[in-house]
């Protein structure tokens, strides 16, 4: 089985996009903003986008299940206050829930959280509980930088974040550490900002004793882990200088990366450097990079092809990356696809 652990709902009906734009405009003008009661989206409208985009490509590539969440760049934790963030988050999560019910053999739901820049993330616990216990979600996306590019929140290892980690451990669900849109003009959202967020999160984690406090906490760093593979030696050396363990030991059963790396040499390097027990297959359909690589004639984001053609992977390595590791990280996944 091929399990893609990282994809977003990027074919939203126009009514959803219009409502969000109206919310942000009204909020910035301190006017009443539209709510879910102002949104009318039919199942057929959802199917039109899903069938033509995510599902068509997913089936063509032979991906059996996709772990699916709201569009990351649209979470917009830096744009609104707590009340509006919760409203938009619940609208987004309920759309994902509907998709998981419309396509029970294709998509498995993961939620976003109602974070707000400068507000303690303990306010997210109730929505996480609702999504997992009432809607059957198997994980969440946690934004390590709700400021939208200024990285002014406490590090992930600070007690500021502990209420979310405690609830994640209690529910036994992982989080993908995924930033949202960027308002810092010096960074580009889906390239420099995303990769900066990924790398920053990893460094915060390896320089702490967070997992001694939360030994069952599971965190996924997307986009191949940002700069982790390329600068493994630098990070390993800095860890040693600070009396830390080997990176493999720190990652253990707590830190994972995905395979959203869009060329063959990048995937080959990733799987040769990062422990293969800590790599989860992902392609981020339809995400940041759409289109054909003119050098290969293949889609940039066809990461399944790269894994299948990476020369140093064994059959067992590929089984772990494609399926086994996702089953370990997402313990609730078995409710959707059964056990091995």
C-alpha positions in Angstrom: 0.0 0.0 0.0 1.2 3.5 -0.8 0.2 6.1 1.9 0.9 9.8 1.1 1.1 11.6 4.5 1.1 15.2 3.2 -1.6 16.7 1.0 -3.8 19.8 1.2 -7.3 20.7 -0.1 -6.2 23.1 -2.8 -9.2 22.7 -5.1 -11.7 24.5 -2.8 -14.9 25.7 -4.5 -14.9 29.4 -5.3 -17.5 30.1 -2.5 -15.0 29.0 0.1 -12.3 31.3 -1.2 -14.7 34.2 -1.5 -15.9 33.7 2.1 -12.4 33.7 3.4 -11.5 36.9 1.5 -14.6 38.5 2.9 -13.7 37.5 6.4 -10.2 38.9 6.2 -11.4 42.2 4.7 -14.2 42.6 7.3 -11.8 41.8 10.1 -9.2 44.3 8.9 -12.0 47.0 8.8 -13.3 45.9 12.2 -16.6 45.0 10.6 -18.8 41.9 11.2 -17.4 39.0 9.1 -19.3 36.2 7.4 -19.6 32.8 9.1 -20.2 29.2 8.1 -23.9 30.1 7.9 -23.1 32.3 4.9 -21.4 29.4 3.1 -23.3 27.0 0.9 -21.2 24.4 -0.8 -22.7 21.2 -2.2 -21.1 17.8 -2.3 -21.0 18.1 -6.1 -19.0 21.3 -6.0 -16.5 19.6 -3.7 -16.3 16.6 -6.0 -15.7 18.7 -9.1 -12.4 20.0 -7.8 -11.3 16.9 -6.1 -12.0 14.6 -9.0 -10.3 16.8 -11.5 -7.2 17.5 -9.4 -6.1 15.6 -6.4 -8.0 12.3 -7.0 -7.2 12.1 -10.7 -3.4 12.5 -10.1 -3.4 10.3 -7.0 -5.0 7.4 -8.8 -2.8 7.8 -11.9 0.3 7.5 -9.7 -0.9 4.5 -7.8 -1.3 6.2 -4.4 -3.8 4.3 -2.3 -4.5 6.7 0.6 -3.8 10.3 1.2 -3.7 11.9 4.6 -5.5 15.2 3.8 -5.7 18.5 5.5 -6.8 22.1 4.8 -4.6 24.3 2.6 -1.6 25.2 4.8 -0.9 28.7 3.3 -4.6 29.6 4.0 -4.6 28.8 7.7 -3.7 32.5 8.2 -2.9 32.5 11.9 -1.3 36.0 11.6 -4.4 37.5 10.0 -7.2 37.4 12.5 -8.2 37.2 16.2 -9.1 34.1 18.2 -12.8 34.2 17.4 -12.3 34.4 13.6 -9.4 31.9 13.6 -11.7 29.4 15.3 -14.5 30.0 12.9 -12.3 29.6 9.8 -10.5 26.6 11.3 -13.8 24.8 11.9 -15.1 25.7 8.4 -11.9 24.3 7.0 -11.9 21.1 9.1 -15.5 20.4 8.4 -14.8 20.5 4.7 -12.0 18.0 5.2 -14.4 15.8 7.2 -16.9 15.9 4.3 -14.2 14.9 1.8 -13.2 12.0 4.0 -16.9 10.8 4.0 -17.3 11.4 0.3 -14.1 9.5 -0.5 -13.6 7.0 2.4 -11.2 4.8 0.3 -9.0 7.7 -0.8 -8.6 10.4 1.9 -8.0 10.3 5.6 -8.5 13.6 7.6 -6.0 15.7 9.5 -7.0 19.0 11.0 -5.6 22.6 11.2 -5.7 24.3 14.6 -7.1 27.8 15.5 -3.8 29.3 16.4 -3.3 33.1 16.6 -0.1 35.1 16.6 0.9 36.0 20.1 -1.8 33.8 21.8 -0.9 30.7 23.8 -1.7 27.6 21.7 -3.6 26.0 24.6 -6.6 27.6 23.0 -6.4 24.9 20.3 -6.9 21.9 22.6 -10.7 21.9 22.3 -10.7 21.9 18.5 -8.1 19.1 18.4 -10.3 17.0 20.8 -13.4 17.7 18.7 -11.7 16.7 15.4 -10.2 13.5 16.8 -12.9 12.3 19.1 -16.0 13.4 17.2 -14.9 13.6 13.5 -12.3 10.8 13.4 -9.3 12.8 12.4 -5.9 11.1 12.9 -3.5 14.1 13.4 -3.1 17.8 13.1 -1.0 20.5 11.5 0.7 22.7 14.1 2.2 26.0 13.0 5.5 26.7 14.7 5.4 30.3 13.6 1.9 31.8 13.8 3.4 35.3 13.2 3.6 34.6 9.5 7.4 34.9 9.0 8.8 36.8 12.0 9.4 33.8 14.3 8.6 35.7 17.4 6.8 32.9 19.3 8.6 30.9 22.0 10.5 27.9 20.7 8.6 24.7 20.3 10.4 23.4 23.3 9.0 26.1 25.6 6.2 25.3 28.1 4.1 27.7 26.0 3.4 24.7 23.7 2.9 22.1 26.3 -0.9 22.0 26.5 -1.0 21.0 22.8 1.7 18.4 23.3 0.0 16.9 26.3 -3.3 16.6 24.4 -1.5 15.1 21.4 0.0 12.4 23.6 -3.2 11.7 25.4 -5.0 11.3 22.0 -2.0 9.5 20.4 -2.0 11.7 17.3 1.0 13.3 15.6 1.5 16.8 14.3 3.0 18.0 11.1 5.0 21.2 11.9 3.7 23.3 9.0 3.9 27.1 8.7 1.2 29.0 6.9 1.2 32.1 4.7 4.0 34.6 5.0 3.7 38.3 5.6 7.4 39.0 5.8 8.4 40.6 2.5 11.9 39.2 2.6 10.6 35.6 2.3 8.6 33.7 -0.3 5.9 31.6 1.2 6.3 28.2 -0.4 10.1 28.2 -0.8 12.3 30.2 1.6 9.6 30.5 4.3 8.5 26.9 4.4 12.0 25.6 4.4 13.2 28.1 7.0 10.3 27.0 9.2 11.2 23.3 8.8 14.8 23.8 9.6 14.2 26.1 12.5 11.8 23.6 14.1 14.3 20.7 13.8 17.1 22.7 15.4 14.8 23.8 18.3 14.0 20.1 18.9 17.5 18.7 18.8 18.8 21.3 21.2 16.2 20.4 23.9 15.1 17.7 26.2 11.5 17.9 25.0 11.1 14.2 24.4 12.1 13.3 27.9 9.0 15.2 29.0 6.9 13.9 26.2 8.3 10.5 25.2 5.4 9.5 23.0 5.2 12.9 21.2 5.4 12.4 17.4 6.3 15.4 15.1 6.6 15.4 11.3 8.8 18.0 9.6 7.6 18.4 6.0 9.4 19.2 2.7 12.1 16.7 3.3 13.0 18.3 6.6 14.1 21.6 5.1 17.9 21.9 5.3 18.2 18.8 7.6 19.7 16.3 5.1 22.1 18.8 3.4 23.4 20.2 6.7 23.3 16.9 8.7 27.0 17.2 9.5 26.7 20.8 10.7 23.7 20.0 12.9 25.3 16.9 14.2 28.4 18.8 15.1 26.5 21.5 16.8 24.6 18.9 18.8 27.8 17.3 20.0 29.2 20.8 21.0 26.1 21.2 23.2 26.4 17.7 24.8 23.5 16.3 22.8 23.2 12.8 21.4 23.6 11.5 17.9 20.8 13.0 15.7 19.5 9.5 15.0 19.0 9.0 18.7 17.3 12.3 19.2 14.9 11.7 16.3 14.2 8.2 17.6 10.4 7.6 17.6 9.7 11.3 17.9 10.9 13.2 14.8 10.1 12.3 11.3 10.5 13.9 7.8 8.5 13.5 4.6 9.6 13.1 1.0 8.3 16.3 -0.5 11.6 16.8 -2.3 11.1 17.4 -6.0 14.1 15.9 -7.9 15.8 12.5 -7.9 19.2 13.7 -6.5 17.4 15.3 -3.6 15.4 12.2 -2.7 18.6 10.0 -3.1 20.4 12.3 -0.7 17.5 12.3 1.8 17.2 8.6 2.1 21.0 8.1 2.3 21.4 10.6 5.2 18.2 10.5 7.3 17.4 7.2 9.1 14.9 5.4 6.8 12.7 4.5 9.8 12.1 8.2 10.1 11.0 9.0 6.6 7.3 9.1 5.5 6.3 9.1 1.9 4.6 12.3 0.7 4.1 14.3 -2.4 1.9 17.3 -1.3 -0.6 16.9 -4.1 -1.6 19.6 -5.4 0.8 21.8 -3.5 3.6 24.3 -4.0 5.2 22.9 -7.2 2.9 22.0 -10.1 4.1 21.3 -13.6 6.5 19.2 -15.7 10.2 19.2 -15.1 11.6 20.0 -18.6 14.7 18.0 -17.9 12.8 14.7 -17.1 9.4 15.1 -18.7 7.8 14.1 -15.3 5.8 16.1 -12.8 8.1 17.8 -10.3 6.0 16.4 -7.4 5.9 12.7 -8.5 7.9 11.6 -5.5 6.6 8.1 -5.8 8.7 7.7 -8.9 11.8 9.1 -7.1 11.4 6.6 -4.3 10.9 3.7 -6.6 14.1 4.7 -8.5 16.4 5.6 -5.7 19.3 3.1 -6.1 20.2 2.4 -2.5 16.8 1.6 -1.1 15.9 -2.1 -0.5 12.4 -3.5 -0.9 12.0 -3.4 2.8 13.2 0.3 2.9 10.5 1.2 0.3 7.9 -0.7 2.3 8.7 1.3 5.4 8.7 4.7 3.5 5.6 4.0 1.5 3.5 2.4 4.3 5.1 1.0 7.5 6.4 4.3 8.9 3.1 6.1 8.4 1.2 3.3 10.2 3.6 3.7 13.2 3.3 7.5 13.3 -0.4 7.7 12.7 -1.7 5.1 15.1 -5.3 5.9 14.3 -4.8 5.2 10.6 -5.7 1.6 11.1 -9.3 2.6 11.7 -9.4 3.6 8.0 -7.2 1.0 6.3 -7.1 -1.9 8.8 -4.0 -3.4 10.3 -1.0 -5.0 8.6 
